[in-house]
Amino acid sequence: MKKLSLLVASIAMAVFAFGAPATLVSFSSEGPDCYADGTEVLKGEVYALVWIADGAKFAGIKADGTEVDSVNNKILAFHATDVKGRCDDILFIFTGANADLISTGTLSVYLLDTRTFKAEEGEVVVAEVKGLNADDKVDVVNTVTSVADEVAKGGVTTVAKSGAVTSDAAVATAEKPQPVVSSIKVSNSHVTVKVTNTLPYFMYGISAGETPAELDPNAINFKTRGTLDGNLTIEVDDPKYRFFKVISK
């Protein structure tokens, strides 16, 4: 509470300096908050405060961190939590156009999944939480999950949520470039396929077959996530396959 009190004092001074009407929004969650896959949210993960126009619905957030419906939805602020499992206390101040905008709709809070993944000893594990970039924006969004459907506005009111976040996530969307196989190396029963033009918010797998016309859909393994630099290596452990196609989802 001391942290929040200090923040309120700082905001009060800022409002006085601006000399303009301001809307204050305070939010925190009690947790445990969870990603869409049911695992507990990690420290450094991002929460988004979103304005939704009266009569409209939340349309989602794209994989690049922008609104799907930028007319009826607007991301007012991102916040990277300093704790694991929940959103720590955060107080937002809005003046001018954003303050006027808030009066024409509702505010909701969404948990973003900005994790990137890597292969380690045959398993796909979390590489890092990308969180916010240098511009306080996000570069990678895997899924978007609701934390609070309607947050109080126009005052310093903390809205808390108990229990785990449901997993009915609004999945982020993005333009999906065609992945390209750059090289294939066969060694005994092991095949290494190098791929370019991937993105970290899509999963990739290999459709393989004995001939180009007979690719086996059951051979697809979507356990590999794309990367920020676009380069990806996929391992295949079946000697009978010699023709490969990269599939993404």
C-alpha positions, 0 to 999 in steps of 0.5 A: 500500500505504501508503494501505491500511496507514493504513486498516487502522490506522484500522480497528483503532482503530475495532474497539478502540473498538467493543469488539466482534468485527468482520469485515474485508473488503478489496477492489481490482481490477487492471482494466481493469474495463468496463461491460456495453457494453464501455467502461472504467469511469469515475472515480467509478463505484460498486462494491457489496459484496453478501451472498448467502445460502448456497444462494441466487443473486444476483438483481440490483439494481433501478434505484433501487439496492435489492436485487431479492431483499432476503431472500437478498441484501443490499447491505452497502456501496457504494464510489465509486472514485477512479480510472478503470478499476478499483476502488481499495483499499477496506477494509470493517468489519462489526460486530453484525448484519452481521458475524453475517450474513456468516458465513451466506453469501458476499460478491460485488462488482458494478460498477454503471453509474450514468452518465446520458446526453445528446444532443450534435451528433446523438450520445448521450454520457455526461453524468455519472457519478451515483455516490453521493448525499449519503446514500452511496446510488445513485439511478441504476443502468443495469446490474449486472456481476459483478467478483468472485464470492466475496470473502474475509471474516474477515480483511484480504485483498485480492482482485484481478481482472485483465482486463476484466469480462465483459458478461453483466450482471444488468440492473437492474429497476424499475417503469416509469412511462408516459411522456407526450407534453407537446407536439409541434412540427413545423417543415418536415422536423423534429419536436420531441417533448417528453416527461414522466414519464421515468427515467434508467435507461430508453431512450426512442424514438418510434413514428411513423406517417402515421395513429394506426392505422399506427405504423411499428415501424421508426421507433423510435429507442432512442437517448435516455435518460430524465432525473432530472427526467423531462423529455425532448426527442426529435427526429424527422427525417421529414416524412411522420410526423405521429402519435407514440407514446413507447416505452420499454425 
